[in-house]
């Protein structure tokens, strides 16, 4: 990749631009995942978002991972 391509890709992937990406937010709204009353779709844009989960949500997430990823090679770290 050229320096210009790297710079354009970095700009495209920047968290602020991701937040403004109409195609992404439209998909989430269409699927009924987006909650307009809740905090924004993209929170801080930093690693460690699971710190915002309470114990109940962590258990629900771990249960979902086990049930829905059982027949895949995808693994998620424990909370």
PyMOL Python script that loads the backbone (N, CA, C, O; Angstrom):
from pymol import cmd

cmd.read_pdbstr("""\
ATOM      1  N   UNK A   1       0.842  -1.183   0.000  1.00  0.00           N
ATOM      2  CA  UNK A   1       0.000   0.000   0.000  1.00  0.00           C
ATOM      3  C   UNK A   1       0.883   1.241   0.000  1.00  0.00           C
ATOM      4  O   UNK A   1       1.957   1.262   0.602  1.00  0.00           O
ATOM      5  N   UNK A   2       0.418   2.248  -0.672  1.00  0.00           N
ATOM      6  CA  UNK A   2       1.148   3.510  -0.667  1.00  0.00           C
ATOM      7  C   UNK A   2       0.844   4.257   0.631  1.00  0.00           C
ATOM      8  O   UNK A   2      -0.114   3.938   1.335  1.00  0.00           O
ATOM      9  N   UNK A   3       1.664   5.243   0.931  1.00  0.00           N
ATOM     10  CA  UNK A   3       1.414   6.066   2.120  1.00  0.00           C
ATOM     11  C   UNK A   3       0.044   6.738   2.039  1.00  0.00           C
ATOM     12  O   UNK A   3      -0.666   6.842   3.039  1.00  0.00           O
ATOM     13  N   UNK A   4      -0.317   7.190   0.841  1.00  0.00           N
ATOM     14  CA  UNK A   4      -1.618   7.833   0.671  1.00  0.00           C
ATOM     15  C   UNK A   4      -2.756   6.850   0.954  1.00  0.00           C
ATOM     16  O   UNK A   4      -3.739   7.213   1.601  1.00  0.00           O
ATOM     17  N   UNK A   5      -2.632   5.622   0.478  1.00  0.00           N
ATOM     18  CA  UNK A   5      -3.669   4.612   0.728  1.00  0.00           C
ATOM     19  C   UNK A   5      -3.778   4.283   2.214  1.00  0.00           C
ATOM     20  O   UNK A   5      -4.879   4.112   2.738  1.00  0.00           O
ATOM     21  N   UNK A   6      -2.639   4.195   2.884  1.00  0.00           N
ATOM     22  CA  UNK A   6      -2.643   3.933   4.325  1.00  0.00           C
ATOM     23  C   UNK A   6      -3.332   5.077   5.063  1.00  0.00           C
ATOM     24  O   UNK A   6      -4.147   4.846   5.956  1.00  0.00           O
ATOM     25  N   UNK A   7      -3.007   6.293   4.692  1.00  0.00           N
ATOM     26  CA  UNK A   7      -3.625   7.460   5.336  1.00  0.00           C
ATOM     27  C   UNK A   7      -5.128   7.508   5.089  1.00  0.00           C
ATOM     28  O   UNK A   7      -5.898   7.808   6.002  1.00  0.00           O
ATOM     29  N   UNK A   8      -5.548   7.214   3.860  1.00  0.00           N
ATOM     30  CA  UNK A   8      -6.983   7.207   3.550  1.00  0.00           C
ATOM     31  C   UNK A   8      -7.710   6.109   4.323  1.00  0.00           C
ATOM     32  O   UNK A   8      -8.823   6.317   4.806  1.00  0.00           O
ATOM     33  N   UNK A   9      -7.081   4.947   4.438  1.00  0.00           N
ATOM     34  CA  UNK A   9      -7.689   3.852   5.193  1.00  0.00           C
ATOM     35  C   UNK A   9      -7.785   4.200   6.673  1.00  0.00           C
ATOM     36  O   UNK A   9      -8.809   3.948   7.308  1.00  0.00           O
ATOM     37  N   UNK A  10      -6.720   4.778   7.223  1.00  0.00           N
ATOM     38  CA  UNK A  10      -6.735   5.172   8.637  1.00  0.00           C
ATOM     39  C   UNK A  10      -7.836   6.201   8.896  1.00  0.00           C
ATOM     40  O   UNK A  10      -8.519   6.136   9.918  1.00  0.00           O
ATOM     41  N   UNK A  11      -8.004   7.130   7.990  1.00  0.00           N
ATOM     42  CA  UNK A  11      -9.061   8.138   8.132  1.00  0.00           C
ATOM     43  C   UNK A  11     -10.439   7.483   8.053  1.00  0.00           C
ATOM     44  O   UNK A  11     -11.339   7.810   8.826  1.00  0.00           O
ATOM     45  N   UNK A  12     -10.588   6.563   7.114  1.00  0.00           N
ATOM     46  CA  UNK A  12     -11.867   5.863   6.954  1.00  0.00           C
ATOM     47  C   UNK A  12     -12.228   5.071   8.209  1.00  0.00           C
ATOM     48  O   UNK A  12     -13.397   5.016   8.591  1.00  0.00           O
ATOM     49  N   UNK A  13     -11.240   4.461   8.848  1.00  0.00           N
ATOM     50  CA  UNK A  13     -11.478   3.609  10.011  1.00  0.00           C
ATOM     51  C   UNK A  13     -11.471   4.361  11.335  1.00  0.00           C
ATOM     52  O   UNK A  13     -11.722   3.761  12.380  1.00  0.00           O
ATOM     53  N   UNK A  14     -11.192   5.645  11.314  1.00  0.00           N
ATOM     54  CA  UNK A  14     -11.162   6.428  12.550  1.00  0.00           C
ATOM     55  C   UNK A  14     -12.527   6.358  13.229  1.00  0.00           C
ATOM     56  O   UNK A  14     -13.557   6.419  12.557  1.00  0.00           O
ATOM     57  N   UNK A  15     -12.541   6.231  14.538  1.00  0.00           N
ATOM     58  CA  UNK A  15     -13.778   6.031  15.301  1.00  0.00           C
ATOM     59  C   UNK A  15     -14.801   7.139  15.048  1.00  0.00           C
ATOM     60  O   UNK A  15     -15.999   6.865  14.995  1.00  0.00           O
ATOM     61  N   UNK A  16     -14.354   8.367  14.894  1.00  0.00           N
ATOM     62  CA  UNK A  16     -15.297   9.465  14.648  1.00  0.00           C
ATOM     63  C   UNK A  16     -16.027   9.285  13.317  1.00  0.00           C
ATOM     64  O   UNK A  16     -17.215   9.591  13.209  1.00  0.00           O
ATOM     65  N   UNK A  17     -15.316   8.788  12.308  1.00  0.00           N
ATOM     66  CA  UNK A  17     -15.956   8.550  11.014  1.00  0.00           C
ATOM     67  C   UNK A  17     -16.873   7.335  11.071  1.00  0.00           C
ATOM     68  O   UNK A  17     -17.903   7.304  10.398  1.00  0.00           O
ATOM     69  N   UNK A  18     -16.511   6.342  11.862  1.00  0.00           N
ATOM     70  CA  UNK A  18     -17.361   5.168  12.033  1.00  0.00           C
ATOM     71  C   UNK A  18     -18.691   5.566  12.658  1.00  0.00           C
ATOM     72  O   UNK A  18     -19.746   5.069  12.265  1.00  0.00           O
ATOM     73  N   UNK A  19     -18.632   6.461  13.628  1.00  0.00           N
ATOM     74  CA  UNK A  19     -19.863   6.934  14.277  1.00  0.00           C
ATOM     75  C   UNK A  19     -20.799   7.621  13.286  1.00  0.00           C
ATOM     76  O   UNK A  19     -22.021   7.545  13.417  1.00  0.00           O
ATOM     77  N   UNK A  20     -20.219   8.286  12.302  1.00  0.00           N
ATOM     78  CA  UNK A  20     -21.013   9.048  11.335  1.00  0.00           C
ATOM     79  C   UNK A  20     -21.432   8.221  10.121  1.00  0.00           C
ATOM     80  O   UNK A  20     -22.130   8.731   9.245  1.00  0.00           O
ATOM     81  N   UNK A  21     -21.024   6.969  10.055  1.00  0.00           N
ATOM     82  CA  UNK A  21     -21.279   6.138   8.887  1.00  0.00           C
ATOM     83  C   UNK A  21     -22.762   5.771   8.818  1.00  0.00           C
ATOM     84  O   UNK A  21     -23.232   4.912   9.564  1.00  0.00           O
ATOM     85  N   UNK A  22     -23.479   6.420   7.931  1.00  0.00           N
ATOM     86  CA  UNK A  22     -24.921   6.230   7.810  1.00  0.00           C
ATOM     87  C   UNK A  22     -25.256   4.785   7.447  1.00  0.00           C
ATOM     88  O   UNK A  22     -26.255   4.245   7.922  1.00  0.00           O
ATOM     89  N   UNK A  23     -24.436   4.159   6.613  1.00  0.00           N
ATOM     90  CA  UNK A  23     -24.727   2.778   6.214  1.00  0.00           C
ATOM     91  C   UNK A  23     -24.707   1.838   7.411  1.00  0.00           C
ATOM     92  O   UNK A  23     -25.542   0.937   7.497  1.00  0.00           O
ATOM     93  N   UNK A  24     -23.779   2.029   8.327  1.00  0.00           N
ATOM     94  CA  UNK A  24     -23.694   1.172   9.514  1.00  0.00           C
ATOM     95  C   UNK A  24     -24.882   1.423  10.431  1.00  0.00           C
ATOM     96  O   UNK A  24     -25.560   0.478  10.833  1.00  0.00           O
ATOM     97  N   UNK A  25     -25.143   2.676  10.767  1.00  0.00           N
ATOM     98  CA  UNK A  25     -26.236   2.966  11.696  1.00  0.00           C
ATOM     99  C   UNK A  25     -27.585   2.596  11.089  1.00  0.00           C
ATOM    100  O   UNK A  25     -28.494   2.189  11.813  1.00  0.00           O
ATOM    101  N   UNK A  26     -27.730   2.732   9.767  1.00  0.00           N
ATOM    102  CA  UNK A  26     -28.988   2.352   9.115  1.00  0.00           C
ATOM    103  C   UNK A  26     -29.224   0.851   9.243  1.00  0.00           C
ATOM    104  O   UNK A  26     -30.347   0.427   9.517  1.00  0.00           O
ATOM    105  N   UNK A  27     -28.195   0.050   9.052  1.00  0.00           N
ATOM    106  CA  UNK A  27     -28.325  -1.406   9.190  1.00  0.00           C
ATOM    107  C   UNK A  27     -28.776  -1.750  10.597  1.00  0.00           C
ATOM    108  O   UNK A  27     -29.683  -2.561  10.780  1.00  0.00           O
ATOM    109  N   UNK A  28     -28.147  -1.138  11.595  1.00  0.00           N
ATOM    110  CA  UNK A  28     -28.503  -1.439  12.981  1.00  0.00           C
ATOM    111  C   UNK A  28     -29.936  -1.023  13.278  1.00  0.00           C
ATOM    112  O   UNK A  28     -30.647  -1.728  13.995  1.00  0.00           O
ATOM    113  N   UNK A  29     -30.365   0.100  12.742  1.00  0.00           N
ATOM    114  CA  UNK A  29     -31.750   0.540  12.952  1.00  0.00           C
ATOM    115  C   UNK A  29     -32.722  -0.419  12.270  1.00  0.00           C
ATOM    116  O   UNK A  29     -33.753  -0.773  12.843  1.00  0.00           O
ATOM    117  N   UNK A  30     -32.398  -0.838  11.047  1.00  0.00           N
ATOM    118  CA  UNK A  30     -33.254  -1.747  10.296  1.00  0.00           C
ATOM    119  C   UNK A  30     -33.407  -3.084  11.009  1.00  0.00           C
ATOM    120  O   UNK A  30     -34.495  -3.660  11.030  1.00  0.00           O
ATOM    121  N   UNK A  31     -32.328  -3.572  11.587  1.00  0.00           N
ATOM    122  CA  UNK A  31     -32.357  -4.861  12.273  1.00  0.00           C
ATOM    123  C   UNK A  31     -32.992  -4.765  13.656  1.00  0.00           C
ATOM    124  O   UNK A  31     -33.188  -5.786  14.314  1.00  0.00           O
ATOM    125  N   UNK A  32     -33.315  -3.560  14.104  1.00  0.00           N
ATOM    126  CA  UNK A  32     -33.931  -3.388  15.413  1.00  0.00           C
ATOM    127  C   UNK A  32     -32.944  -3.473  16.555  1.00  0.00           C
ATOM    128  O   UNK A  32     -33.339  -3.663  17.706  1.00  0.00           O
ATOM    129  N   UNK A  33     -31.670  -3.336  16.255  1.00  0.00           N
ATOM    130  CA  UNK A  33     -30.629  -3.437  17.278  1.00  0.00           C
ATOM    131  C   UNK A  33     -30.352  -2.079  17.899  1.00  0.00           C
ATOM    132  O   UNK A  33     -30.035  -1.981  19.085  1.00  0.00           O
ATOM    133  N   UNK A  34     -30.471  -1.046  17.102  1.00  0.00           N
ATOM    134  CA  UNK A  34     -30.175   0.310  17.552  1.00  0.00           C
ATOM    135  C   UNK A  34     -31.272   0.793  18.490  1.00  0.00           C
ATOM    136  O   UNK A  34     -32.455   0.687  18.168  1.00  0.00           O
ATOM    137  N   UNK A  35     -30.893   1.318  19.635  1.00  0.00           N
ATOM    138  CA  UNK A  35     -31.856   1.852  20.595  1.00  0.00           C
ATOM    139  C   UNK A  35     -31.673   3.364  20.656  1.00  0.00           C
ATOM    140  O   UNK A  35     -30.723   3.843  21.276  1.00  0.00           O
ATOM    141  N   UNK A  36     -32.559   4.118  20.029  1.00  0.00           N
ATOM    142  CA  UNK A  36     -32.382   5.572  19.974  1.00  0.00           C
ATOM    143  C   UNK A  36     -32.444   6.252  21.333  1.00  0.00           C
ATOM    144  O   UNK A  36     -31.974   7.381  21.476  1.00  0.00           O
ATOM    145  N   UNK A  37     -33.018   5.583  22.342  1.00  0.00           N
ATOM    146  CA  UNK A  37     -33.100   6.179  23.672  1.00  0.00           C
ATOM    147  C   UNK A  37     -31.843   5.924  24.488  1.00  0.00           C
ATOM    148  O   UNK A  37     -31.626   6.562  25.518  1.00  0.00           O
ATOM    149  N   UNK A  38     -31.031   5.009  24.039  1.00  0.00           N
ATOM    150  CA  UNK A  38     -29.819   4.645  24.778  1.00  0.00           C
ATOM    151  C   UNK A  38     -28.660   5.530  24.352  1.00  0.00           C
ATOM    152  O   UNK A  38     -28.776   6.370  23.459  1.00  0.00           O
ATOM    153  N   UNK A  39     -27.556   5.313  25.016  1.00  0.00           N
ATOM    154  CA  UNK A  39     -26.314   5.985  24.655  1.00  0.00           C
ATOM    155  C   UNK A  39     -26.018   5.686  23.193  1.00  0.00           C
ATOM    156  O   UNK A  39     -26.552   4.716  22.656  1.00  0.00           O
ATOM    157  N   UNK A  40     -25.207   6.462  22.548  1.00  0.00           N
ATOM    158  CA  UNK A  40     -24.902   6.271  21.144  1.00  0.00           C
ATOM    159  C   UNK A  40     -24.460   4.860  20.796  1.00  0.00           C
ATOM    160  O   UNK A  40     -23.970   4.123  21.651  1.00  0.00           O
ATOM    161  N   UNK A  41     -24.635   4.492  19.542  1.00  0.00           N
ATOM    162  CA  UNK A  41     -24.277   3.171  19.054  1.00  0.00           C
ATOM    163  C   UNK A  41     -22.817   2.855  19.340  1.00  0.00           C
ATOM    164  O   UNK A  41     -22.498   1.751  19.781  1.00  0.00           O
ATOM    165  N   UNK A  42     -21.943   3.795  19.099  1.00  0.00           N
ATOM    166  CA  UNK A  42     -20.526   3.628  19.381  1.00  0.00           C
ATOM    167  C   UNK A  42     -20.222   4.448  20.622  1.00  0.00           C
ATOM    168  O   UNK A  42     -20.428   5.661  20.636  1.00  0.00           O
ATOM    169  N   UNK A  43     -19.740   3.798  21.647  1.00  0.00           N
ATOM    170  CA  UNK A  43     -19.511   4.516  22.894  1.00  0.00           C
ATOM    171  C   UNK A  43     -18.168   5.243  22.853  1.00  0.00           C
ATOM    172  O   UNK A  43     -18.059   6.294  22.221  1.00  0.00           O
ATOM    173  N   UNK A  44     -17.161   4.709  23.506  1.00  0.00           N
ATOM    174  CA  UNK A  44     -15.888   5.413  23.619  1.00  0.00           C
ATOM    175  C   UNK A  44     -14.954   5.134  22.457  1.00  0.00           C
ATOM    176  O   UNK A  44     -14.077   5.943  22.154  1.00  0.00           O
ATOM    177  N   UNK A  45     -15.133   4.003  21.808  1.00  0.00           N
ATOM    178  CA  UNK A  45     -14.223   3.642  20.732  1.00  0.00           C
ATOM    179  C   UNK A  45     -12.891   3.165  21.252  1.00  0.00           C
ATOM    180  O   UNK A  45     -11.871   3.306  20.577  1.00  0.00           O
ATOM    181  N   UNK A  46     -12.885   2.601  22.445  1.00  0.00           N
ATOM    182  CA  UNK A  46     -11.653   2.114  23.062  1.00  0.00           C
ATOM    183  C   UNK A  46     -11.838   0.673  23.500  1.00  0.00           C
ATOM    184  O   UNK A  46     -12.957   0.212  23.721  1.00  0.00           O
ATOM    185  N   UNK A  47     -10.729  -0.024  23.621  1.00  0.00           N
ATOM    186  CA  UNK A  47     -10.746  -1.390  24.138  1.00  0.00           C
ATOM    187  C   UNK A  47     -11.198  -1.351  25.588  1.00  0.00           C
ATOM    188  O   UNK A  47     -10.881  -0.412  26.317  1.00  0.00           O
ATOM    189  N   UNK A  48     -11.938  -2.369  26.006  1.00  0.00           N
ATOM    190  CA  UNK A  48     -12.358  -2.447  27.395  1.00  0.00           C
ATOM    191  C   UNK A  48     -13.806  -2.070  27.608  1.00  0.00           C
ATOM    192  O   UNK A  48     -14.206  -1.783  28.736  1.00  0.00           O
ATOM    193  N   UNK A  49     -14.601  -2.062  26.554  1.00  0.00           N
ATOM    194  CA  UNK A  49     -16.005  -1.708  26.682  1.00  0.00           C
ATOM    195  C   UNK A  49     -16.770  -2.645  27.598  1.00  0.00           C
ATOM    196  O   UNK A  49     -17.816  -2.284  28.138  1.00  0.00           O
ATOM    197  N   UNK A  50     -16.235  -3.868  27.773  1.00  0.00           N
ATOM    198  CA  UNK A  50     -16.921  -4.809  28.660  1.00  0.00           C
ATOM    199  C   UNK A  50     -16.885  -4.354  30.110  1.00  0.00           C
ATOM    200  O   UNK A  50     -17.589  -4.920  30.947  1.00  0.00           O
ATOM    201  N   UNK A  51     -16.087  -3.353  30.426  1.00  0.00           N
ATOM    202  CA  UNK A  51     -16.079  -2.792  31.783  1.00  0.00           C
ATOM    203  C   UNK A  51     -17.423  -2.138  32.092  1.00  0.00           C
ATOM    204  O   UNK A  51     -17.774  -1.947  33.256  1.00  0.00           O
ATOM    205  N   UNK A  52     -18.164  -1.799  31.053  1.00  0.00           N
ATOM    206  CA  UNK A  52     -19.467  -1.166  31.226  1.00  0.00           C
ATOM    207  C   UNK A  52     -20.565  -2.191  31.501  1.00  0.00           C
ATOM    208  O   UNK A  52     -21.686  -1.817  31.846  1.00  0.00           O
ATOM    209  N   UNK A  53     -20.253  -3.476  31.353  1.00  0.00           N
ATOM    210  CA  UNK A  53     -21.241  -4.529  31.584  1.00  0.00           C
ATOM    211  C   UNK A  53     -21.365  -4.819  33.068  1.00  0.00           C
ATOM    212  O   UNK A  53     -20.362  -4.909  33.777  1.00  0.00           O
ATOM    213  N   UNK A  54     -22.597  -4.966  33.535  1.00  0.00           N
ATOM    214  CA  UNK A  54     -22.772  -5.439  34.907  1.00  0.00           C
ATOM    215  C   UNK A  54     -22.742  -6.973  34.873  1.00  0.00           C
ATOM    216  O   UNK A  54     -22.670  -7.564  33.795  1.00  0.00           O
ATOM    217  N   UNK A  55     -22.796  -7.617  36.038  1.00  0.00           N
ATOM    218  CA  UNK A  55     -22.674  -9.073  36.111  1.00  0.00           C
ATOM    219  C   UNK A  55     -23.769  -9.786  35.319  1.00  0.00           C
ATOM    220  O   UNK A  55     -23.508 -10.803  34.676  1.00  0.00           O
ATOM    221  N   UNK A  56     -24.984  -9.261  35.362  1.00  0.00           N
ATOM    222  CA  UNK A  56     -26.094  -9.892  34.639  1.00  0.00           C
ATOM    223  C   UNK A  56     -25.848  -9.883  33.129  1.00  0.00           C
ATOM    224  O   UNK A  56     -26.060 -10.890  32.454  1.00  0.00           O
ATOM    225  N   UNK A  57     -25.407  -8.754  32.611  1.00  0.00           N
ATOM    226  CA  UNK A  57     -25.142  -8.646  31.175  1.00  0.00           C
ATOM    227  C   UNK A  57     -23.977  -9.547  30.787  1.00  0.00           C
ATOM    228  O   UNK A  57     -24.014 -10.172  29.728  1.00  0.00           O
ATOM    229  N   UNK A  58     -22.947  -9.626  31.618  1.00  0.00           N
ATOM    230  CA  UNK A  58     -21.814 -10.510  31.332  1.00  0.00           C
ATOM    231  C   UNK A  58     -22.271 -11.956  31.219  1.00  0.00           C
ATOM    232  O   UNK A  58     -21.852 -12.667  30.305  1.00  0.00           O
ATOM    233  N   UNK A  59     -23.125 -12.398  32.138  1.00  0.00           N
ATOM    234  CA  UNK A  59     -23.629 -13.774  32.094  1.00  0.00           C
ATOM    235  C   UNK A  59     -24.462 -14.021  30.840  1.00  0.00           C
ATOM    236  O   UNK A  59     -24.350 -15.075  30.215  1.00  0.00           O
ATOM    237  N   UNK A  60     -25.291 -13.057  30.474  1.00  0.00           N
ATOM    238  CA  UNK A  60     -26.096 -13.193  29.258  1.00  0.00           C
ATOM    239  C   UNK A  60     -25.203 -13.283  28.020  1.00  0.00           C
ATOM    240  O   UNK A  60     -25.450 -14.093  27.127  1.00  0.00           O
ATOM    241  N   UNK A  61     -24.171 -12.452  27.975  1.00  0.00           N
ATOM    242  CA  UNK A  61     -23.261 -12.462  26.830  1.00  0.00           C
ATOM    243  C   UNK A  61     -22.526 -13.796  26.744  1.00  0.00           C
ATOM    244  O   UNK A  61     -22.433 -14.381  25.665  1.00  0.00           O
ATOM    245  N   UNK A  62     -22.008 -14.279  27.860  1.00  0.00           N
ATOM    246  CA  UNK A  62     -21.290 -15.553  27.857  1.00  0.00           C
ATOM    247  C   UNK A  62     -22.207 -16.698  27.442  1.00  0.00           C
ATOM    248  O   UNK A  62     -21.783 -17.595  26.714  1.00  0.00           O
ATOM    249  N   UNK A  63     -23.462 -16.678  27.900  1.00  0.00           N
ATOM    250  CA  UNK A  63     -24.432 -17.706  27.517  1.00  0.00           C
ATOM    251  C   UNK A  63     -24.672 -17.647  26.010  1.00  0.00           C
ATOM    252  O   UNK A  63     -24.701 -18.681  25.342  1.00  0.00           O
ATOM    253  N   UNK A  64     -24.844 -16.436  25.476  1.00  0.00           N
ATOM    254  CA  UNK A  64     -25.078 -16.274  24.041  1.00  0.00           C
ATOM    255  C   UNK A  64     -23.887 -16.797  23.246  1.00  0.00           C
ATOM    256  O   UNK A  64     -24.064 -17.503  22.253  1.00  0.00           O
ATOM    257  N   UNK A  65     -22.667 -16.451  23.681  1.00  0.00           N
ATOM    258  CA  UNK A  65     -21.468 -16.933  22.989  1.00  0.00           C
ATOM    259  C   UNK A  65     -21.456 -18.452  22.936  1.00  0.00           C
ATOM    260  O   UNK A  65     -21.227 -19.035  21.876  1.00  0.00           O
ATOM    261  N   UNK A  66     -21.700 -19.097  24.073  1.00  0.00           N
ATOM    262  CA  UNK A  66     -21.669 -20.561  24.138  1.00  0.00           C
ATOM    263  C   UNK A  66     -22.725 -21.183  23.230  1.00  0.00           C
ATOM    264  O   UNK A  66     -22.443 -22.148  22.520  1.00  0.00           O
ATOM    265  N   UNK A  67     -23.923 -20.642  23.250  1.00  0.00           N
ATOM    266  CA  UNK A  67     -25.019 -21.209  22.463  1.00  0.00           C
ATOM    267  C   UNK A  67     -24.859 -20.964  20.962  1.00  0.00           C
ATOM    268  O   UNK A  67     -25.147 -21.847  20.154  1.00  0.00           O
ATOM    269  N   UNK A  68     -24.408 -19.787  20.594  1.00  0.00           N
ATOM    270  CA  UNK A  68     -24.390 -19.405  19.184  1.00  0.00           C
ATOM    271  C   UNK A  68     -23.072 -19.651  18.475  1.00  0.00           C
ATOM    272  O   UNK A  68     -23.008 -19.611  17.246  1.00  0.00           O
ATOM    273  N   UNK A  69     -22.034 -19.903  19.230  1.00  0.00           N
ATOM    274  CA  UNK A  69     -20.731 -20.126  18.606  1.00  0.00           C
ATOM    275  C   UNK A  69     -20.218 -21.541  18.835  1.00  0.00           C
ATOM    276  O   UNK A  69     -19.057 -21.838  18.555  1.00  0.00           O
ATOM    277  N   UNK A  70     -21.083 -22.414  19.344  1.00  0.00           N
ATOM    278  CA  UNK A  70     -20.667 -23.773  19.703  1.00  0.00           C
ATOM    279  C   UNK A  70     -20.099 -24.539  18.515  1.00  0.00           C
ATOM    280  O   UNK A  70     -19.150 -25.304  18.686  1.00  0.00           O
ATOM    281  N   UNK A  71     -20.635 -24.362  17.349  1.00  0.00           N
ATOM    282  CA  UNK A  71     -20.193 -25.117  16.172  1.00  0.00           C
ATOM    283  C   UNK A  71     -19.261 -24.319  15.272  1.00  0.00           C
ATOM    284  O   UNK A  71     -19.169 -24.580  14.073  1.00  0.00           O
ATOM    285  N   UNK A  72     -18.578 -23.355  15.851  1.00  0.00           N
ATOM    286  CA  UNK A  72     -17.619 -22.553  15.087  1.00  0.00           C
ATOM    287  C   UNK A  72     -16.267 -22.616  15.782  1.00  0.00           C
ATOM    288  O   UNK A  72     -16.142 -23.153  16.882  1.00  0.00           O
ATOM    289  N   UNK A  73     -15.271 -22.066  15.129  1.00  0.00           N
ATOM    290  CA  UNK A  73     -13.955 -21.982  15.764  1.00  0.00           C
ATOM    291  C   UNK A  73     -13.710 -20.587  16.333  1.00  0.00           C
ATOM    292  O   UNK A  73     -12.579 -20.237  16.669  1.00  0.00           O
ATOM    293  N   UNK A  74     -14.770 -19.798  16.438  1.00  0.00           N
ATOM    294  CA  UNK A  74     -14.670 -18.452  16.998  1.00  0.00           C
ATOM    295  C   UNK A  74     -14.691 -18.546  18.514  1.00  0.00           C
ATOM    296  O   UNK A  74     -15.550 -19.211  19.094  1.00  0.00           O
ATOM    297  N   UNK A  75     -13.747 -17.879  19.147  1.00  0.00           N
ATOM    298  CA  UNK A  75     -13.690 -17.866  20.606  1.00  0.00           C
ATOM    299  C   UNK A  75     -13.647 -16.429  21.099  1.00  0.00           C
ATOM    300  O   UNK A  75     -12.984 -15.577  20.508  1.00  0.00           O
ATOM    301  N   UNK A  76     -14.352 -16.173  22.172  1.00  0.00           N
ATOM    302  CA  UNK A  76     -14.320 -14.870  22.809  1.00  0.00           C
ATOM    303  C   UNK A  76     -13.659 -15.012  24.168  1.00  0.00           C
ATOM    304  O   UNK A  76     -13.816 -16.043  24.822  1.00  0.00           O
ATOM    305  N   UNK A  77     -12.926 -14.002  24.606  1.00  0.00           N
ATOM    306  CA  UNK A  77     -12.324 -14.082  25.947  1.00  0.00           C
ATOM    307  C   UNK A  77     -13.401 -14.028  27.016  1.00  0.00           C
ATOM    308  O   UNK A  77     -14.488 -13.495  26.794  1.00  0.00           O
ATOM    309  N   UNK A  78     -13.094 -14.574  28.155  1.00  0.00           N
ATOM    310  CA  UNK A  78     -14.022 -14.505  29.277  1.00  0.00           C
ATOM    311  C   UNK A  78     -14.057 -13.080  29.799  1.00  0.00           C
ATOM    312  O   UNK A  78     -13.052 -12.371  29.742  1.00  0.00           O
ATOM    313  N   UNK A  79     -15.199 -12.661  30.305  1.00  0.00           N
ATOM    314  CA  UNK A  79     -15.327 -11.324  30.883  1.00  0.00           C
ATOM    315  C   UNK A  79     -14.759 -11.328  32.271  1.00  0.00           C
ATOM    316  O   UNK A  79     -14.765 -10.297  32.944  1.00  0.00           O
TER     317      UNK A  79
END
""", "prot")
cmd.dss("prot")
cmd.show_as("cartoon", "prot")
cmd.util.cbc("prot")
cmd.orient("prot")
